[in-house]
Structures are given as C-alpha cells and as structure tokens.
Amino acid sequence: MHLRPPAPPPGAAALAPPSGAAAVPDSHGLNLWRADPVLQRLAGLYLPPDLLAHLAPHLDRLGGRPAAR
C-alpha cells in the first residue's frame, strides 16, 4: 500500500529534501580517525594493545589527511 505524504496547507511552500551536495553533511577539517569512536573501539578489539599503541599516531595522522584537502 502506497501512502502519499499530506499536502502542505494552502499558501505554504512545499519543502523539498536537500539534494546533491546539500544532502551530505560537510566534514571539511574533520579528523576521520578521531571522529569515529566505533572504529577506534573496533581496532581495539582486533589489534593487540601494543600494536594499536604503535599505530595510533599513524592512524591519527592519516585520519587528518582528508581534512587537509
């Protein structure tokens, strides 16, 4: 069964959902490693603590690379 959304009240402009680049939140300047705590916890589950400690500064640096572009 297909339901149509209710029509806007008379005289009100219909609001369209954002499209294109406006539909994607801006992540410019965001360190992707720091911004994803789930990825950090997942890395902690799969990597031995000494290896994670060794890789953490490298992952932090790599996570900041997209922000620099």
PDB file with one MODEL, atoms N, CA, C and O in Angstrom:
MODEL        1
ATOM      1  N   MET A   1       0.840  -1.174   0.000  1.00  0.00           N
ATOM      2  CA  MET A   1       0.000   0.000   0.000  1.00  0.00           C
ATOM      3  C   MET A   1       0.886   1.238   0.000  1.00  0.00           C
ATOM      4  O   MET A   1       1.787   1.359   0.830  1.00  0.00           O
ATOM      5  N   HIS A   2       0.642   2.132  -0.902  1.00  0.00           N
ATOM      6  CA  HIS A   2       1.431   3.357  -1.017  1.00  0.00           C
ATOM      7  C   HIS A   2       0.666   4.511  -0.389  1.00  0.00           C
ATOM      8  O   HIS A   2      -0.492   4.762  -0.722  1.00  0.00           O
ATOM      9  N   LEU A   3       1.318   5.195   0.508  1.00  0.00           N
ATOM     10  CA  LEU A   3       0.711   6.353   1.154  1.00  0.00           C
ATOM     11  C   LEU A   3       1.389   7.614   0.656  1.00  0.00           C
ATOM     12  O   LEU A   3       2.614   7.675   0.562  1.00  0.00           O
ATOM     13  N   ARG A   4       0.609   8.589   0.346  1.00  0.00           N
ATOM     14  CA  ARG A   4       1.156   9.879  -0.072  1.00  0.00           C
ATOM     15  C   ARG A   4       1.337  10.764   1.147  1.00  0.00           C
ATOM     16  O   ARG A   4       0.512  10.739   2.059  1.00  0.00           O
ATOM     17  N   PRO A   5       2.415  11.551   1.172  1.00  0.00           N
ATOM     18  CA  PRO A   5       2.569  12.485   2.284  1.00  0.00           C
ATOM     19  C   PRO A   5       1.463  13.528   2.227  1.00  0.00           C
ATOM     20  O   PRO A   5       0.966  13.840   1.145  1.00  0.00           O
ATOM     21  N   PRO A   6       1.072  14.068   3.370  1.00  0.00           N
ATOM     22  CA  PRO A   6      -0.001  15.078   3.357  1.00  0.00           C
ATOM     23  C   PRO A   6       0.425  16.313   2.578  1.00  0.00           C
ATOM     24  O   PRO A   6       1.594  16.699   2.571  1.00  0.00           O
ATOM     25  N   ALA A   7      -0.543  16.911   1.932  1.00  0.00           N
ATOM     26  CA  ALA A   7      -0.279  18.123   1.154  1.00  0.00           C
ATOM     27  C   ALA A   7      -0.024  19.287   2.105  1.00  0.00           C
ATOM     28  O   ALA A   7      -0.611  19.346   3.185  1.00  0.00           O
ATOM     29  N   PRO A   8       0.855  20.220   1.707  1.00  0.00           N
ATOM     30  CA  PRO A   8       1.088  21.393   2.559  1.00  0.00           C
ATOM     31  C   PRO A   8      -0.176  22.247   2.620  1.00  0.00           C
ATOM     32  O   PRO A   8      -0.994  22.225   1.701  1.00  0.00           O
ATOM     33  N   PRO A   9      -0.325  22.987   3.695  1.00  0.00           N
ATOM     34  CA  PRO A   9      -1.503  23.860   3.791  1.00  0.00           C
ATOM     35  C   PRO A   9      -1.501  24.887   2.664  1.00  0.00           C
ATOM     36  O   PRO A   9      -0.441  25.246   2.151  1.00  0.00           O
ATOM     37  N   PRO A  10      -2.677  25.356   2.281  1.00  0.00           N
ATOM     38  CA  PRO A  10      -2.731  26.348   1.198  1.00  0.00           C
ATOM     39  C   PRO A  10      -1.886  27.582   1.523  1.00  0.00           C
ATOM     40  O   PRO A  10      -1.932  28.104   2.637  1.00  0.00           O
ATOM     41  N   GLY A  11      -1.128  28.030   0.548  1.00  0.00           N
ATOM     42  CA  GLY A  11      -0.294  29.213   0.723  1.00  0.00           C
ATOM     43  C   GLY A  11       1.085  28.904   1.289  1.00  0.00           C
ATOM     44  O   GLY A  11       1.939  29.790   1.309  1.00  0.00           O
ATOM     45  N   ALA A  12       1.333  27.693   1.745  1.00  0.00           N
ATOM     46  CA  ALA A  12       2.652  27.325   2.291  1.00  0.00           C
ATOM     47  C   ALA A  12       3.490  26.697   1.184  1.00  0.00           C
ATOM     48  O   ALA A  12       2.991  25.905   0.385  1.00  0.00           O
ATOM     49  N   ALA A  13       4.722  27.046   1.151  1.00  0.00           N
ATOM     50  CA  ALA A  13       5.618  26.473   0.153  1.00  0.00           C
ATOM     51  C   ALA A  13       6.003  25.061   0.585  1.00  0.00           C
ATOM     52  O   ALA A  13       6.278  24.811   1.758  1.00  0.00           O
ATOM     53  N   ALA A  14       6.017  24.155  -0.367  1.00  0.00           N
ATOM     54  CA  ALA A  14       6.420  22.778  -0.072  1.00  0.00           C
ATOM     55  C   ALA A  14       7.926  22.742   0.139  1.00  0.00           C
ATOM     56  O   ALA A  14       8.682  23.281  -0.669  1.00  0.00           O
ATOM     57  N   LEU A  15       8.360  22.117   1.205  1.00  0.00           N
ATOM     58  CA  LEU A  15       9.783  21.996   1.492  1.00  0.00           C
ATOM     59  C   LEU A  15      10.313  20.720   0.857  1.00  0.00           C
ATOM     60  O   LEU A  15       9.852  19.621   1.164  1.00  0.00           O
ATOM     61  N   ALA A  16      11.264  20.874  -0.008  1.00  0.00           N
ATOM     62  CA  ALA A  16      11.866  19.713  -0.656  1.00  0.00           C
ATOM     63  C   ALA A  16      13.073  19.259   0.161  1.00  0.00           C
ATOM     64  O   ALA A  16      13.776  20.086   0.741  1.00  0.00           O
ATOM     65  N   PRO A  17      13.314  17.952   0.210  1.00  0.00           N
ATOM     66  CA  PRO A  17      14.513  17.483   0.913  1.00  0.00           C
ATOM     67  C   PRO A  17      15.757  17.975   0.192  1.00  0.00           C
ATOM     68  O   PRO A  17      15.718  18.190  -1.020  1.00  0.00           O
ATOM     69  N   PRO A  18      16.853  18.155   0.905  1.00  0.00           N
ATOM     70  CA  PRO A  18      18.072  18.618   0.245  1.00  0.00           C
ATOM     71  C   PRO A  18      18.547  17.596  -0.779  1.00  0.00           C
ATOM     72  O   PRO A  18      18.334  16.394  -0.618  1.00  0.00           O
ATOM     73  N   SER A  19      19.179  18.076  -1.811  1.00  0.00           N
ATOM     74  CA  SER A  19      19.700  17.172  -2.838  1.00  0.00           C
ATOM     75  C   SER A  19      21.119  17.591  -3.195  1.00  0.00           C
ATOM     76  O   SER A  19      21.558  18.691  -2.860  1.00  0.00           O
ATOM     77  N   GLY A  20      21.820  16.711  -3.868  1.00  0.00           N
ATOM     78  CA  GLY A  20      23.191  16.984  -4.278  1.00  0.00           C
ATOM     79  C   GLY A  20      24.116  17.167  -3.097  1.00  0.00           C
ATOM     80  O   GLY A  20      24.016  16.440  -2.109  1.00  0.00           O
ATOM     81  N   ALA A  21      25.015  18.130  -3.188  1.00  0.00           N
ATOM     82  CA  ALA A  21      25.996  18.376  -2.128  1.00  0.00           C
ATOM     83  C   ALA A  21      25.336  18.840  -0.841  1.00  0.00           C
ATOM     84  O   ALA A  21      25.898  18.648   0.237  1.00  0.00           O
ATOM     85  N   ALA A  22      24.159  19.446  -0.924  1.00  0.00           N
ATOM     86  CA  ALA A  22      23.469  19.917   0.273  1.00  0.00           C
ATOM     87  C   ALA A  22      22.958  18.758   1.129  1.00  0.00           C
ATOM     88  O   ALA A  22      22.696  18.940   2.318  1.00  0.00           O
ATOM     89  N   ALA A  23      22.813  17.568   0.536  1.00  0.00           N
ATOM     90  CA  ALA A  23      22.302  16.414   1.268  1.00  0.00           C
ATOM     91  C   ALA A  23      23.384  15.715   2.084  1.00  0.00           C
ATOM     92  O   ALA A  23      23.079  14.869   2.924  1.00  0.00           O
ATOM     93  N   VAL A  24      24.631  16.060   1.844  1.00  0.00           N
ATOM     94  CA  VAL A  24      25.750  15.418   2.537  1.00  0.00           C
ATOM     95  C   VAL A  24      26.332  16.396   3.542  1.00  0.00           C
ATOM     96  O   VAL A  24      26.719  17.503   3.169  1.00  0.00           O
ATOM     97  N   PRO A  25      26.401  16.008   4.824  1.00  0.00           N
ATOM     98  CA  PRO A  25      26.981  16.928   5.804  1.00  0.00           C
ATOM     99  C   PRO A  25      28.439  17.242   5.480  1.00  0.00           C
ATOM    100  O   PRO A  25      29.166  16.391   4.969  1.00  0.00           O
ATOM    101  N   ASP A  26      28.847  18.438   5.772  1.00  0.00           N
ATOM    102  CA  ASP A  26      30.209  18.866   5.498  1.00  0.00           C
ATOM    103  C   ASP A  26      31.148  18.293   6.553  1.00  0.00           C
ATOM    104  O   ASP A  26      30.901  18.433   7.751  1.00  0.00           O
ATOM    105  N   SER A  27      32.213  17.654   6.112  1.00  0.00           N
ATOM    106  CA  SER A  27      33.199  17.106   7.050  1.00  0.00           C
ATOM    107  C   SER A  27      34.565  17.738   6.824  1.00  0.00           C
ATOM    108  O   SER A  27      35.584  17.192   7.248  1.00  0.00           O
ATOM    109  N   HIS A  28      34.588  18.883   6.160  1.00  0.00           N
ATOM    110  CA  HIS A  28      35.859  19.556   5.898  1.00  0.00           C
ATOM    111  C   HIS A  28      36.520  19.944   7.219  1.00  0.00           C
ATOM    112  O   HIS A  28      35.884  20.535   8.092  1.00  0.00           O
ATOM    113  N   GLY A  29      37.779  19.612   7.354  1.00  0.00           N
ATOM    114  CA  GLY A  29      38.516  19.948   8.559  1.00  0.00           C
ATOM    115  C   GLY A  29      38.368  18.927   9.676  1.00  0.00           C
ATOM    116  O   GLY A  29      38.869  19.145  10.779  1.00  0.00           O
ATOM    117  N   LEU A  30      37.689  17.820   9.412  1.00  0.00           N
ATOM    118  CA  LEU A  30      37.420  16.817  10.431  1.00  0.00           C
ATOM    119  C   LEU A  30      38.435  15.684  10.334  1.00  0.00           C
ATOM    120  O   LEU A  30      38.671  15.149   9.251  1.00  0.00           O
ATOM    121  N   ASN A  31      39.038  15.317  11.469  1.00  0.00           N
ATOM    122  CA  ASN A  31      39.944  14.175  11.512  1.00  0.00           C
ATOM    123  C   ASN A  31      39.066  12.929  11.585  1.00  0.00           C
ATOM    124  O   ASN A  31      38.375  12.714  12.580  1.00  0.00           O
ATOM    125  N   LEU A  32      39.091  12.110  10.540  1.00  0.00           N
ATOM    126  CA  LEU A  32      38.185  10.977  10.445  1.00  0.00           C
ATOM    127  C   LEU A  32      38.503   9.879  11.460  1.00  0.00           C
ATOM    128  O   LEU A  32      37.603   9.126  11.832  1.00  0.00           O
ATOM    129  N   TRP A  33      39.728   9.763  11.913  1.00  0.00           N
ATOM    130  CA  TRP A  33      40.071   8.780  12.943  1.00  0.00           C
ATOM    131  C   TRP A  33      39.482   9.212  14.289  1.00  0.00           C
ATOM    132  O   TRP A  33      38.888   8.402  15.000  1.00  0.00           O
ATOM    133  N   ARG A  34      39.649  10.476  14.627  1.00  0.00           N
ATOM    134  CA  ARG A  34      39.123  10.981  15.902  1.00  0.00           C
ATOM    135  C   ARG A  34      37.600  11.051  15.895  1.00  0.00           C
ATOM    136  O   ARG A  34      36.968  10.919  16.943  1.00  0.00           O
ATOM    137  N   ALA A  35      37.009  11.257  14.725  1.00  0.00           N
ATOM    138  CA  ALA A  35      35.565  11.432  14.625  1.00  0.00           C
ATOM    139  C   ALA A  35      34.797  10.115  14.693  1.00  0.00           C
ATOM    140  O   ALA A  35      33.572  10.124  14.808  1.00  0.00           O
ATOM    141  N   ASP A  36      35.495   8.987  14.623  1.00  0.00           N
ATOM    142  CA  ASP A  36      34.815   7.688  14.588  1.00  0.00           C
ATOM    143  C   ASP A  36      35.212   6.838  15.788  1.00  0.00           C
ATOM    144  O   ASP A  36      36.121   6.014  15.682  1.00  0.00           O
ATOM    145  N   PRO A  37      34.544   7.023  16.934  1.00  0.00           N
ATOM    146  CA  PRO A  37      34.909   6.242  18.113  1.00  0.00           C
ATOM    147  C   PRO A  37      34.627   4.755  17.942  1.00  0.00           C
ATOM    148  O   PRO A  37      35.274   3.928  18.585  1.00  0.00           O
ATOM    149  N   VAL A  38      33.677   4.404  17.090  1.00  0.00           N
ATOM    150  CA  VAL A  38      33.380   2.991  16.855  1.00  0.00           C
ATOM    151  C   VAL A  38      34.567   2.319  16.160  1.00  0.00           C
ATOM    152  O   VAL A  38      34.923   1.189  16.495  1.00  0.00           O
ATOM    153  N   LEU A  39      35.170   3.002  15.204  1.00  0.00           N
ATOM    154  CA  LEU A  39      36.346   2.449  14.527  1.00  0.00           C
ATOM    155  C   LEU A  39      37.495   2.263  15.512  1.00  0.00           C
ATOM    156  O   LEU A  39      38.220   1.271  15.442  1.00  0.00           O
ATOM    157  N   GLN A  40      37.660   3.205  16.420  1.00  0.00           N
ATOM    158  CA  GLN A  40      38.729   3.082  17.422  1.00  0.00           C
ATOM    159  C   GLN A  40      38.475   1.888  18.337  1.00  0.00           C
ATOM    160  O   GLN A  40      39.403   1.144  18.654  1.00  0.00           O
ATOM    161  N   ARG A  41      37.228   1.698  18.763  1.00  0.00           N
ATOM    162  CA  ARG A  41      36.914   0.534  19.610  1.00  0.00           C
ATOM    163  C   ARG A  41      37.082  -0.766  18.836  1.00  0.00           C
ATOM    164  O   ARG A  41      37.564  -1.758  19.382  1.00  0.00           O
ATOM    165  N   LEU A  42      36.689  -0.766  17.578  1.00  0.00           N
ATOM    166  CA  LEU A  42      36.838  -1.949  16.743  1.00  0.00           C
ATOM    167  C   LEU A  42      38.306  -2.297  16.557  1.00  0.00           C
ATOM    168  O   LEU A  42      38.682  -3.468  16.618  1.00  0.00           O
ATOM    169  N   ALA A  43      39.133  -1.291  16.331  1.00  0.00           N
ATOM    170  CA  ALA A  43      40.576  -1.524  16.216  1.00  0.00           C
ATOM    171  C   ALA A  43      41.106  -2.114  17.516  1.00  0.00           C
ATOM    172  O   ALA A  43      41.984  -2.976  17.488  1.00  0.00           O
ATOM    173  N   GLY A  44      40.585  -1.665  18.654  1.00  0.00           N
ATOM    174  CA  GLY A  44      40.994  -2.204  19.941  1.00  0.00           C
ATOM    175  C   GLY A  44      40.603  -3.658  20.133  1.00  0.00           C
ATOM    176  O   GLY A  44      41.261  -4.394  20.868  1.00  0.00           O
ATOM    177  N   LEU A  45      39.521  -4.074  19.464  1.00  0.00           N
ATOM    178  CA  LEU A  45      39.100  -5.476  19.553  1.00  0.00           C
ATOM    179  C   LEU A  45      39.972  -6.393  18.707  1.00  0.00           C
ATOM    180  O   LEU A  45      40.241  -7.531  19.091  1.00  0.00           O
ATOM    181  N   TYR A  46      40.411  -5.899  17.558  1.00  0.00           N
ATOM    182  CA  TYR A  46      41.116  -6.754  16.614  1.00  0.00           C
ATOM    183  C   TYR A  46      42.638  -6.660  16.692  1.00  0.00           C
ATOM    184  O   TYR A  46      43.336  -7.583  16.272  1.00  0.00           O
ATOM    185  N   LEU A  47      43.152  -5.569  17.218  1.00  0.00           N
ATOM    186  CA  LEU A  47      44.604  -5.394  17.264  1.00  0.00           C
ATOM    187  C   LEU A  47      45.113  -5.603  18.683  1.00  0.00           C
ATOM    188  O   LEU A  47      44.459  -5.197  19.643  1.00  0.00           O
ATOM    189  N   PRO A  48      46.271  -6.229  18.822  1.00  0.00           N
ATOM    190  CA  PRO A  48      46.874  -6.334  20.147  1.00  0.00           C
ATOM    191  C   PRO A  48      47.179  -4.930  20.684  1.00  0.00           C
ATOM    192  O   PRO A  48      47.481  -4.026  19.905  1.00  0.00           O
ATOM    193  N   PRO A  49      47.104  -4.740  22.003  1.00  0.00           N
ATOM    194  CA  PRO A  49      47.291  -3.399  22.577  1.00  0.00           C
ATOM    195  C   PRO A  49      48.607  -2.732  22.182  1.00  0.00           C
ATOM    196  O   PRO A  49      48.630  -1.526  21.936  1.00  0.00           O
ATOM    197  N   ASP A  50      49.701  -3.488  22.116  1.00  0.00           N
ATOM    198  CA  ASP A  50      50.979  -2.870  21.757  1.00  0.00           C
ATOM    199  C   ASP A  50      50.988  -2.409  20.297  1.00  0.00           C
ATOM    200  O   ASP A  50      51.566  -1.371  19.975  1.00  0.00           O
ATOM    201  N   LEU A  51      50.347  -3.182  19.418  1.00  0.00           N
ATOM    202  CA  LEU A  51      50.279  -2.781  18.010  1.00  0.00           C
ATOM    203  C   LEU A  51      49.375  -1.558  17.839  1.00  0.00           C
ATOM    204  O   LEU A  51      49.703  -0.645  17.081  1.00  0.00           O
ATOM    205  N   LEU A  52      48.243  -1.541  18.539  1.00  0.00           N
ATOM    206  CA  LEU A  52      47.357  -0.377  18.464  1.00  0.00           C
ATOM    207  C   LEU A  52      48.051   0.878  18.988  1.00  0.00           C
ATOM    208  O   LEU A  52      47.906   1.958  18.417  1.00  0.00           O
ATOM    209  N   ALA A  53      48.800   0.731  20.069  1.00  0.00           N
ATOM    210  CA  ALA A  53      49.536   1.877  20.613  1.00  0.00           C
ATOM    211  C   ALA A  53      50.564   2.377  19.605  1.00  0.00           C
ATOM    212  O   ALA A  53      50.786   3.583  19.489  1.00  0.00           O
ATOM    213  N   HIS A  54      51.193   1.456  18.877  1.00  0.00           N
ATOM    214  CA  HIS A  54      52.172   1.844  17.864  1.00  0.00           C
ATOM    215  C   HIS A  54      51.489   2.528  16.671  1.00  0.00           C
ATOM    216  O   HIS A  54      52.003   3.508  16.132  1.00  0.00           O
ATOM    217  N   LEU A  55      50.327   2.003  16.267  1.00  0.00           N
ATOM    218  CA  LEU A  55      49.645   2.530  15.085  1.00  0.00           C
ATOM    219  C   LEU A  55      48.832   3.797  15.350  1.00  0.00           C
ATOM    220  O   LEU A  55      48.549   4.551  14.419  1.00  0.00           O
ATOM    221  N   ALA A  56      48.456   4.041  16.597  1.00  0.00           N
ATOM    222  CA  ALA A  56      47.561   5.163  16.920  1.00  0.00           C
ATOM    223  C   ALA A  56      48.048   6.502  16.365  1.00  0.00           C
ATOM    224  O   ALA A  56      47.249   7.215  15.758  1.00  0.00           O
ATOM    225  N   PRO A  57      49.319   6.883  16.541  1.00  0.00           N
ATOM    226  CA  PRO A  57      49.734   8.178  15.978  1.00  0.00           C
ATOM    227  C   PRO A  57      49.673   8.202  14.446  1.00  0.00           C
ATOM    228  O   PRO A  57      49.387   9.237  13.843  1.00  0.00           O
ATOM    229  N   HIS A  58      49.945   7.055  13.832  1.00  0.00           N
ATOM    230  CA  HIS A  58      49.883   6.990  12.366  1.00  0.00           C
ATOM    231  C   HIS A  58      48.435   7.091  11.894  1.00  0.00           C
ATOM    232  O   HIS A  58      48.148   7.789  10.922  1.00  0.00           O
ATOM    233  N   LEU A  59      47.519   6.397  12.579  1.00  0.00           N
ATOM    234  CA  LEU A  59      46.102   6.469  12.222  1.00  0.00           C
ATOM    235  C   LEU A  59      45.554   7.876  12.438  1.00  0.00           C
ATOM    236  O   LEU A  59      44.725   8.352  11.662  1.00  0.00           O
ATOM    237  N   ASP A  60      46.016   8.532  13.485  1.00  0.00           N
ATOM    238  CA  ASP A  60      45.593   9.906  13.747  1.00  0.00           C
ATOM    239  C   ASP A  60      46.072  10.836  12.630  1.00  0.00           C
ATOM    240  O   ASP A  60      45.322  11.691  12.160  1.00  0.00           O
ATOM    241  N   ARG A  61      47.316  10.661  12.216  1.00  0.00           N
ATOM    242  CA  ARG A  61      47.860  11.484  11.132  1.00  0.00           C
ATOM    243  C   ARG A  61      47.126  11.207   9.822  1.00  0.00           C
ATOM    244  O   ARG A  61      46.792  12.135   9.085  1.00  0.00           O
ATOM    245  N   LEU A  62      46.872   9.911   9.530  1.00  0.00           N
ATOM    246  CA  LEU A  62      46.165   9.564   8.304  1.00  0.00           C
ATOM    247  C   LEU A  62      44.710  10.049   8.348  1.00  0.00           C
ATOM    248  O   LEU A  62      44.158  10.445   7.321  1.00  0.00           O
ATOM    249  N   GLY A  63      44.092  10.018   9.525  1.00  0.00           N
ATOM    250  CA  GLY A  63      42.725  10.490   9.662  1.00  0.00           C
ATOM    251  C   GLY A  63      42.586  11.982   9.401  1.00  0.00           C
ATOM    252  O   GLY A  63      41.513  12.452   9.024  1.00  0.00           O
ATOM    253  N   GLY A  64      43.657  12.720   9.597  1.00  0.00           N
ATOM    254  CA  GLY A  64      43.633  14.152   9.351  1.00  0.00           C
ATOM    255  C   GLY A  64      43.933  14.524   7.911  1.00  0.00           C
ATOM    256  O   GLY A  64      43.734  15.675   7.523  1.00  0.00           O
ATOM    257  N   ARG A  65      44.405  13.586   7.111  1.00  0.00           N
ATOM    258  CA  ARG A  65      44.766  13.909   5.731  1.00  0.00           C
ATOM    259  C   ARG A  65      43.581  14.371   4.891  1.00  0.00           C
ATOM    260  O   ARG A  65      43.711  15.356   4.165  1.00  0.00           O
ATOM    261  N   PRO A  66      42.413  13.693   4.960  1.00  0.00           N
ATOM    262  CA  PRO A  66      41.285  14.204   4.172  1.00  0.00           C
ATOM    263  C   PRO A  66      40.885  15.615   4.584  1.00  0.00           C
ATOM    264  O   PRO A  66      40.386  16.377   3.756  1.00  0.00           O
ATOM    265  N   ALA A  67      41.093  15.975   5.833  1.00  0.00           N
ATOM    266  CA  ALA A  67      40.723  17.316   6.299  1.00  0.00           C
ATOM    267  C   ALA A  67      41.603  18.378   5.678  1.00  0.00           C
ATOM    268  O   ALA A  67      41.189  19.528   5.529  1.00  0.00           O
ATOM    269  N   ALA A  68      42.810  17.999   5.316  1.00  0.00           N
ATOM    270  CA  ALA A  68      43.752  18.969   4.757  1.00  0.00           C
ATOM    271  C   ALA A  68      43.490  19.238   3.276  1.00  0.00           C
ATOM    272  O   ALA A  68      44.069  20.166   2.711  1.00  0.00           O
ATOM    273  N   ARG A  69      42.652  18.466   2.656  1.00  0.00           N
ATOM    274  CA  ARG A  69      42.397  18.635   1.203  1.00  0.00           C
ATOM    275  C   ARG A  69      41.274  19.573   0.931  1.00  0.00           C
ATOM    276  O   ARG A  69      40.941  19.817  -0.228  1.00  0.00           O
TER     277      ARG A  69
ENDMDL
END
